[in-house]
Each structure stands twice: as structure tokens, then as C-alpha cells.
Amino acid sequence: MRAPSRGVAVDRLRAESHGDRLSTIEAIARAMGVLEGMHVRHAIEHVFRAMVDRTLWAKGDIDDDDVTGGIPPGAMRHDPTGVNFPRAR
């Protein structure tokens, strides 16, 4: 099976040299969509989007309101500069 198009989340976390590549979990989600139904694909992709968004949030790249599924209580952003990131609420 070959996935027909690039995944949405791959280019948000890392630069890809090939535009037709997917992350492993995106490829698995697409395969499960074919085998088990689109509801399975969508469920896996939702969890993956939440992981990607929370990673980007932790790095300070996106705001709280842009995170799929929200931010869990007690979550803290990574602070490589020693300056605390403010949490928007």
C-alpha cells in the first residue's frame, strides 16, 4: 500500500527532504483506515495531532488554543533560555 499524499503533521516537527513521506504513525493510520474503516484512521490521527501539537506547544511554537485536545493540567513548556514561557489562559 502506498499513501497517496503527505501527512499533515510531519512538516510541523521536522524538515523532510522528500514531499511524499509520512511518519510511521500516519502510515499506520492510513492502513488501518483501509483495513478497519475511516473511524479508526481518524481516531489514530487525532491522537497523533495531539502529540504533535503538545510537542510544538512545549517548545513554545504554538499557543494553548492551537493544541488539539488541549493542554493537560500541570504541563510545562520547555524553557531552553531560562526565561519562563507565560501560559495564555
C-alpha positions, 0 to 999 in steps of 0.5 A: 500500500502506498499513501497517496499524499503527505501527512499533515503533521510531519512538516510541523516537527521536522524538515523532510527532504522528500514531499511524499513521506509520512511518519510511521504513525500516519502510515499506520493510520492510513492502513488501518483506515483501509483495513478497519474503516475511516473511524479508526484512521481518524481516531489514530490521527487525532491522537497523533495531532495531539502529540504533535501539537503538545510537542510544538506547544512545549517548545513554545511554537504554538499557543494553548488554543492551537493544541488539539485536545488541549493542554493537560493540567500541570504541563510545562513548556520547555524553557531552553533560555531560562526565561519562563514561557507565560501560559495564555489562559 
